[in-house]
């Protein structure tokens, strides 16, 4: 539980940072959107960790909401006209990328995070001794 609370706080902080750095890019003949990659990498890492630590899809939803809240608030116009996440290709890529990452984290079967069989059914245990194995194959 303590780990999940820490992930929620980290997700909120990462959402604030992502809102400001998502437009950062490196122009060297080829535009490399390093800010967008960092922002989407942060949400990917956070939701995967939430899935492993929280062991439920609800944990992913809580962490995703903590990340999305500051991003969505900063995508709204203030009375002064300030806007951090604009409705341009960069801002829409951030919002759409967040939605895709969270959807993927919610849809992937839970057992895939723990090495079990798909659908949450644990894999059968291997035989415990060679004599038991021989008895099965006879």
N, C-alpha and C positions, 0 to 999 in steps of 0.2 A: 504494500500500500504506500509506503514511504517513497519507493521508487517511482510509482505512478504520479504522486504529487510533484516530485521533482521533474518528471517529464512534462507535466502540465505547465509548470513554471517556465521550463526551458522552451516549450512550444510557444508560449505567449511572447517571450523575449525574442525568439527566432522569427515570429510573425512580424513583430515591430521592425526588426532588422531587414527582413525580406521586403517589406513595403518600401524601404528606402534604397536598397541596393539592387532591386530587380532590373533596373535600367542600366546598370554599370556594364560597360562592354569595352573590349580591347580591340582597337582598330589598328591593324597592321596589314593592310591590303585585304584582309578577310575579317569580317566582323565576328568576334567571338563573344557571345553573351555570357561572360563569366558570372555576372550577378544573378542572372536567371538560373544558371546551372547550380549556383550555390544555394539559392532560395529553394529550388525544387529538390535538391539533394538534402537539404535540412529537413524538409517535411517528409521525405522518403525515409530517412534515418529515424526520425521521431516516431512515425507510425509503425514501422517495423519493430522498434524497441518497445513501443506501447503494446504491440500484439504479443511479444515474447514475455514482457514483464507482467502485463495485466492478464494475460491468458484468456482474453475475450475480445469480441468485436466492440463491446461497449467502451473498453479502454481506448481503442483506436478512435472511436467517435469523440470521446472527451478530449483527447490530445489534438485531434484535427480541429475541433471547435476552438480550442485555446489558440491554435495557430491562425485560424481563419478570422477570428474576431478582430484583432488589430488591423489585419489586411483589409477586411470589409469596411471597417470604420474609416480607414484612411482612403478608401475609394469613394467616399462621399464628399460633396462640396461643402465647405464651411461658409458661413456668412461672408467672410472676407474674400472668398473666391479661391482659397488655397486648396490644392488637390495633390496628394502624394501618389496614389495609384490611379493613373488616368485611364480613360476608355479608349486606348490606342492598342496597336498590336502587342506592345510589351506588357501592358496591364492585363489585357485579355489573355495573353499567354500565361501569365502568373496565375490568374484565377482559374483558367481551364486546366492548367497543369496540376494545380492543387486538387481540383476535383477528380482528375484522372488518377492521381496517386492514391488519394483516400479511397476511391472506389475500388481500385485494385487491391488495396490492403484489406478491405472489407469482404471482397469476393473470394479471395484465395482461401481454400480450405484450411482450417486451423491446424490440422495435423502436418501440413507441409512445413510449418515453422519448427516443428519438433522432430522431424524425420520419420514420422509414422506414415501409415497408408492414407490415401486420400479419403476424404469424407469423415475424418475423425475416428475411424476404426483402427485400433492399434494393430500393428503387424503381428502375425503369430510368432510365438517364442520358438527358438531353435531347440532341437532335442537336447536334453541335459547330459546324456551319456552315450557313448558309442553302442552300448548294448541296446538301448532304447531305439536308436537309429536303425540298428540291424533288424530289430523286431518289426519295425514299420515296413521295411523293404522286403520282408519275407512273405 
